[in-house]
Amino acid sequence: MSPPSARTWTTPLQRRVLVVAILASFIAILDGSVVNLALPAIAGDLGGGLGAQQWIVDGYLLTLGAFMLLAGSVSDVIGRGRILQIGLWGFGVTSLLCALAPDPTFLVVMRALQGVCGAMLVPSALALITSHFDGADQAAAIGTWTGSTGAATIVAPLIGGLGVDLIGWRIIFLVNLLPVAACLMLLPVLLRADREDQRPDTRIDLAGGLLTVLGLGGLVFALIEAGRLSAIHPTVLASAAIGVLSLVALVVHERRTPAPMIPAALLKVRNVAWGNAATFVIYGALGLSILVLSLYLQQVVHLGATQAGMATLPVTVLMILFSARVGRLAGRWGPRWFMTVGPLVAAAGHLLMLRVGPDLDYVTDLLPGVVLFGVGLTITVSPLTSTILGAVPATVAGVGSAINNAIARIAGLVTTASAGLLLGTGLDTDGLHRVLLTCALLLAVGGVISAVGIRRPDVDAAARRIDGDAPGTAGIMDR
C-alpha cells in the first residue's frame, strides 16, 4: 500500500492510524515505569521482598526488549494491524491478571507475559504510521506520536502516584483496559487496509527470533541479577554466557539464512546506524535520570508520590505541545541540528538540576532544569525517531522500528540496572548529583554522535542498498 501523497494527514484513515498508534504505544511504554511508585504498596499487600519488587519492574522490561525484534519482523510478514490486534488482546488479558494477582510470583509471571504482548504494540504501531504517511507529513505524524508516547515515560510517576495514593496499586493495571478497548474498536478498518502491505510470501525467521530473545534476555538477566547476587555468581555467569553465545550465533545465522529477520544492509544505512547509537545513549540517560530523580524526591526530600510525579510534569507538557511542530520543521530542514542541539540543551538542564538538595525550593532549584530538560527532549525525540524510520523502506518498517525501540528499551534497562554503581550504598544528594552528571555526559555524547553521523534521510538509497547488497533479500522491496 503506497503512502498517501496528500499535503494533510487529516483523512479519516490517517486520523484512525494516529490514534491507534498513540494509544497502543502509550500503554506499552507507560507500563515500563508506572509500577515504580506502586512497589512499596505492592510489597505491603503481597509481600515478596526486594527481589520480587525488582522483578515486577524488570520482568516486564526484559521481555519487552527481548521480543521486540521478533514481533517487528513477524509484523512485516503477516501485517502490522494483525500483530497489533494480537498484542492488544494479550496486553488487556495480562493487565487484568496483574490487577488480580494473589502473590508476587504470579504478578512477576504476568508482568513478563505482559512484556511479550507489549513488544507487539510499539513497532507495529509505528510501522503503521510510516505506511500511511509520507514526507513532511510523516515527520509531523511521528512528531505527534513521539510527543504523546514519549510523555508516557515522564507522566508515569504522576499516574502511578495518583493511582496509589487515591485508589490502590491494582488500579494502575486496570486503567490499561480502557485504551486497549478503544484500539480494538478502531482496528477493523486498519486491518483491511493493512492486508495490501503484507509480504505473505516471505518466510518468518523463527530461528533468528529465538536467538535474539536468548541473546538479549540472557545478557539483561545477567545484568539485573549481578546487582543482587554478584557478578561472579554461577547464575549470572551462565546467563551472560548464554546471551553472548546466542548473539554470536545470531550474527552467523543472519548472514547465512536466505530470509533474515534483520536485513544486514539495513544496519549499513548511515542514519539507521548512527541514529540507533544516539538512541542508546539518549534513552539510557532519560531512563536513569527520571527514575533516580523521582526516588530522590520521595526518599530524601520526602514528597508524596503524587507530588514527585508532578515535579517533572513540565517535560510532558512541552512534548505534547511542540513535538509535532518540531517534527514538521525537522522534516523540512533536516534532522541533524535538531538532534545535535536538543541533547545538548537537555544536558544543560541536568546540570541546572545540580542545585537540588534536601531543602528543596522547587521553583528555583528544580523547575529551571526540568524546563530546559523538557525543551531539549522535545527538540530531540521526534527528529530522532523520524530520521531512523525515514531511512527505512516501508516493507521492513516493522523490523526497523523494532530495532530502534528495542535499543531504547534496553538502554533504559541497562542504565537503571547499573544505577547502584553510581549511587553506592544508598540514595543521597551526592549520589543524585553523580547520576545527573552522568546523564548530562550521555546526552552530550548523543548530540555529538548526531552531529557527526546524521544526514538527510534517503529512503530510496536505503531501498537500493537492501535490494542489491544484502544476501537473501532480493525482491524485498517489490510491492
N, C-alpha and C positions, 0 to 999 in steps of 0.2 A: 504494500500500500504506500503510495507516494505521499509525502507530507504536503499539506495544503500550501498553496502559494499566496493566499490572501494576505493583505497587509495587517489585518486584525486577527486576534485569536479569541474572538467572542462568538464564534459559531456554537450552536448547542452542543455538538460533539466535543469540541475543544474545551468548552467550559466543564463538561462532564469529566473529561480526561483529567483536567487540572484538579478538580475537586476530589476525585478518587485517588489520584496520585498523592495529594497533600494529606488526606485523612489516613490512607494506608501507611504511608511512610511515617507520619507523625506518631502514630501509636507504637510502631516498632522501635523508633528512636527514643521516644519518651520512656518506654518501659526499661530501657537500659540503665536509667539513673533515677527514675521516680521512686524506686524502692528504698533508696539510701536513707531517707529521713524516716522511713517506717521501720527500720531494723530494730531499734530499741523496743517498739511496741510489739513487733512480731516475736522477739525473744521473750518478752514478758508474758505473752499469751501462749506461745507454743514451746518455749524453751529451746535447747539445742546448742547454746554457747556460741563463742566467737567463730568457730569453724563453720557452723551451719549458716550464720549470718553472712559470712564471706561468700559461701557458695550459692546463697539465694540470689546474690547480685551477679557473681562471676559465672554461674552455671548458664544463665541466660546469655551473657556476653560471649561466652566461649562458643556455644552452638550457633549463635547469630553470626559471628565472624567466620566460623569454620565451614558452614553450609552455604554461605552466600554465593560463592563461585559456582558451585554445582547448580544451585537454583537459578542463577542468571543464565548459565549455559542451557539448561533444560527449557527455560522460558523462550529462548531464541528459536527452539525447535518446535515446541508444541503450542506456543502462543503466550504472550505476556499476560493477557487478561485471564487465561485459564489458570496459570500458575498463581496469579493474584487471588483468584477465587478460592483455590485450594488453601492458600496461605491464610486468607481471611477466616474461612470456616475453622481451620485448625487453631488460629490465634484466639478466636472467640471461645471455643470449647476449652482450651487450656487456661485462658484467663478466668473463666468461670470455676474451673477446678482449683486454680490457685487461690481464689477467694474462699473456697470451701475447704482448704487444706486442714486436716486434723492434727498434723505433726510436721516438724521441719523436714524430715526426709521426703515425705510426699510433696511438700512445697518445692524442694530443690529439684526433684524429678520433673515436676510440671513446669518449672521455670526453664529447665533445659529443653523440654519439648516446645515450649512457647518460643524459645530462641530459634529452633528449627523452622517454625512457622513464620517467625519474623523475618528470617533470611529470604523467604519467598516474596516478601512485600516490597522492600525498598528498591532492589534492582529492577523488578518488573514494573513498578510504578513509574520509575524514572525513565525506563526504556519506552513506556507508552508515550511519554511527553516527546521524546526525540522522534517517535514515529508519526506524530500528529502535528508537529510544529516545525517551522523552517526558519533559518537565518536569524535575523534580529528578533523575530517573534519567538523563536525557540529560546534565545538568550533571555528574553523578558519572562517567558513562562518558567524557565529554570530558576530565574531570579525570584519569582513568586514562590516557587516550590522551596527553594533554599531558605528564603526568609521565614516561611511558615514552619518547615521541618527543622531548620537549624535552631529556631527558637525553642524547639522541644527540649534540647539539652539545657537551655538556660532556665526555662519555665518549670522544669521538672521539680526543683526544690519547692517552688511555690505550691504546685499542685499536691505534691506529697505532704508538705507541711499542713496545708488546709485540710486535706483528707484525714490525716492522722489526728490533728487537733480537734476537728469538729465532729467526725463520724467514727473513725476507726480504720485500722490498716487494710481491712478487706475491701474497702471501697475503691482503693487505687487499682485493683484488678477489675472490679465490676464496671468501672467507668469506661473500660475498653469496649464494652458491648455496644454502646451507642454508635461510635464511628464505624465499627465493624458492620452493624446492621445497615447503616446509611450507605456504605460502599457496596454491599451486596445488592441493595436495591437499585443502584446506578449501573451495575456491571453488565446487564444483559446486552445493551446496545454496544458496549465496548467489545464484548465477546464476538459479536457479529462482524464488527469492523476489523477485529484482530485476526480473524481467520485468513485474511488476504496477506498478512505479514508473516505467516509461519513458514518454516522450512521443514516440512514433514519428511522429506526425503533424506534429511541429514541424520546420521546416527548420533545418539547421545553417548558421550564419553563417560560411562559409568565408572570405569577403572580410574580415569583421571579425577573424577569427583571424589571417589573413595580415598585416593592418595592425598588429595587436598585436605579432606576432613581429618585424616590421620596426622598429616604433617602439621597443619595449623593447630589442631586440637592438642596434639602431643606437646608441642612447644609451649603453648599458652597454659596448659595444665601444669607443666613443669614450673613455669614462672610463678603461677599462683601458689602452688604447694611449696616452692622453695622458701617463701616468706614464712610459712608455717612450720615446715619440717626441717629445713636447712638445705643448702644447695647440693650437699653430697649424700642426701638420703637416697637409698636404693630406688624408691618410688619415683623420686624426682629425676634421677639419672636415667632410669628406664624409660620414663615418659619423654624426656628430651631426646634420647637415642631413637625412639620410635618416630618422633617428629622429624628429626634430621634425615633419617634414612628414608622416610616416606616422601619428603620433599625432593631428595636426590632422585628417588625412583620416579617421581612425577616429572621431573625435567627429562629424564631418559624416555619415559613413556610418551610424553607430549611431542618429542622430536621424531618418534618412530610411528605413532599411530596415524592412519590416513584421515581421521576425523578428530582432531584435537579439541579439547574443551576450550583451551586458550590459544587462539591462533598466534604462533610465535611472532609473526610480523607485526601484530598489534602492539606488542611491547616495544617494538623498534620505532614506532611513531613518536616523534620528538615530544609533542605536547602530552601524550599519554605517559611516557616515561618520566619526564620532568614534573608534570603535574601531580603524578602519584607520589613522587618523592616529596614535593611540597605538602601534599595532603598528610603524609605521615607525621611530619614534624608539627604542622599547624594543629591538626586534630589531637595529637598527643598532648600538646600544650593546653588546648581547650579542655580536654577531659580532666587533666590533672589539676588545673587551677580552679575550676568550678567546684570539684569535689572537696579539695582541701580548704578552700575559702568558706564554703558552706558549713563544713565541720568546725572550722575555727570560730566562726560567728556564733555557733551554738555552744561549743565546749569551753571556749576561752572568754568570749565577750558575753556569753550567757543570754543570747537572744533566743526567742522561741522559734520553733520550726517554721512557722509562717513568716515571721519577721526575717529570718535568714533567707528564705526563698524570695521575698520581696526585695532584698538588697540588690540582687542582680537583675531585677525587672527592667531597668532602662535598656539593657542589651537586647532583650526581647522586643521591646517597643521599637527601637531603631531598626532592627532587622525586618520586622513586619512592615514598617512604613516605607523603607527605602530600598530593600533588596531588589524588587522588580525594576525600579528605576536604574539602579546600578547595573543590573544585568543587561538592560537595553543599551546603556551607554557603552558597556564593555563590548557588546555585540557590534556596535557602530565604530568604536575607536580602537578596538583590540584589547585583549585582556592583560597584556604583560605588565603595564604600570599599575593597574588596579591590584594585581596580585603581588606586586612589589611593595607599593606604598601601604596597602591595607595591613599586612602583618607587622610592618614597622610601627604603624600607629597603634596597633593592638599591643605590641611590645612596650611602647611608651606608656600605655595605660597600666600595664603591670608594674612598671617602675614607679608610677604615681601611687599605686596601692601599697608601696612600702611604708607609707605613713600610718598604715593600720596597726593598732596595738590594742591592748586590753581595755584601755579607757577610750573607746571609740566615739568620735564625733562623726556621724555618717556623712553629713553634708560636706565637711572639709577634708576628712581623711579618706573616705572610700568612694563617694559619688563621683568626683572628677576622674578617678582612674577607671571606674566602671563605665562611665560615659565614653571615654576615649577608647577603651577596650571594645565597646559596642560599635563605635564608628569604624574602627579598624576591621572588626569582624564583618560588618555589613559591606564594606568595600571589597573584602576578600572572597567570601564564601560563594556568592553567585558566579563571579567570573571564573573561579577555580573549577567549579562543577561544570559549567557550560563549556569551558575550554577543553577539558578532557573529553566530554561527550561530543563536542563539536568536531573532534578529531577522530571519532569512532564511527565507521559506517553503520547505517541503520540496521542492517541484517545481523550485526553482532553487538547491538546496543545493550542487550541484556547482560552479556558477559562483561562488556566494557564498563557498564555501570556497577556490576557486581564486584569487579576488581577494585574500583575506586572506593566503594562503600565498605568492602572487607578491610581495605587498608585503613580507612578512617576508624572503623570499629576496633580493629586490632591495635592501632596506635593508642587509642584511649585506654584500652585494657592494659597494654604494656606499661604505660606511664603510671596509671593508677596502682597497678600491682607493684611498681617499683617505688611508690611514694615513701615506703618505710626507710629506704636508703637516704632520703633527704630529711625526713622528719626525725630520725633517730629513735630514741626510746619513747617519745611522746609528742603530742602536738602542742607546740608553744609558739610564741611570736617569732623567735629565731628560725624555727622550722618553717613557718609560713613564709618568711622572707626568703629563705633558701628556695622554696618552691616557686615563688613569684619571680625571682631572678632566673631560675632555670627555665621557666615558661617564657620569659621575655627573650632569653637567648634562643630558644627553639623557634619562636615566632620570627625573630630577626633572621635566623637561618632560612626559614621558609620564604621570606622576602628575597633573600639573596639567590636562592635556588630559582625562584620565578624570574628574577631579573636576568639571570644567566641563560636559562633554558627555554622560556616560553616564547612562542612566536604566534602569529595569527593562525587560527585553525585552518587546515586544508583537508577537508574530509575526502575530496576526490583523490588527492595524493595518497591518503591512507588506504582508500579502497584499492587503488592500483597496487600498492605495496602488498596488501593482504592477498589480492588476487594473484599476483605474479611471483612473490618472493617466498611465501610460506609453503613448505611441503604439505600436501594433503588438503590444501584449502582452495584448490582450483574450483572456480564456479561459485564461490561463496557469495559473491556479490550479484549473482543472477537473481532477478526478482521474479 
